[in-house]
Amino acid sequence: MDNLTKTLLTGGAMSALAAAPAAAAGAPNFHLAVSNGDHALVLKNGSVHNKTGIHNPKAITKTQRATFTYTGKESTMYRKKVFLGHGTTWYTTTTKAPNVCKTIPGQRGRVLVQPQGMKVHDHPYTQHVSITVTGFHCTGTITFYGPDAYITTKHVNTRTVRFTFTDFIRRYQPQNSKFFYNLYAYQDWTVNIE
């Protein structure tokens, strides 16, 4: 990738977040994973923001945030899509052995607001994972959602572009659950163009 530098700022190293299950009994088994796109995946316990809808108490919204930095060259990014190297996914696991990690269906990614001078697109990719969290282990092939980007104008000086990309699912209702969930994984990006 032309010696482009990718850095994950969350925790100072490549890491991932496991969304803590809701405290309610019978809460669904789903988590958030973060990948660097090169088959490296490490999980750690993270916090999750839960919000129950006032007008519809059966709707629960969960959000997570991750921060990423990418450094690229103007010559390789001018009007050429470049995968920025990281992605997130909401996944669930089977409850019977062998435990299998599975992507929650219905996910998609998008940039919240297109940054000035850059176009950002969804870049879904699959990756085989082996995940261990607090004594629990699962394996499988899951789909991650991260951004592709290219710059639309040339500049002489180094510049920084910031944007937020989100991987989300709306109205996900796990089997045997009376609740449905809105799941949002916000990716806060800083792209340095040299």
Secondary structure as GFF3:
##gff-version 3
##sequence-region A 1 194
A	DSSP	beta_strand	5	8	.	.	.	ID=ss1
A	DSSP	three_ten_helix	10	12	.	.	.	ID=ss2
A	DSSP	beta_strand	17	18	.	.	.	ID=ss3
A	DSSP	beta_strand	30	35	.	.	.	ID=ss4
A	DSSP	beta_strand	44	45	.	.	.	ID=ss5
A	DSSP	beta_strand	49	52	.	.	.	ID=ss6
A	DSSP	beta_strand	59	72	.	.	.	ID=ss7
A	DSSP	alpha_helix	74	77	.	.	.	ID=ss8
A	DSSP	beta_strand	82	83	.	.	.	ID=ss9
A	DSSP	beta_strand	87	93	.	.	.	ID=ss10
A	DSSP	beta_strand	101	103	.	.	.	ID=ss11
A	DSSP	beta_strand	108	111	.	.	.	ID=ss12
A	DSSP	beta_strand	118	133	.	.	.	ID=ss13
A	DSSP	beta_strand	136	151	.	.	.	ID=ss14
A	DSSP	beta_strand	159	172	.	.	.	ID=ss15
A	DSSP	beta_strand	180	193	.	.	.	ID=ss16
###
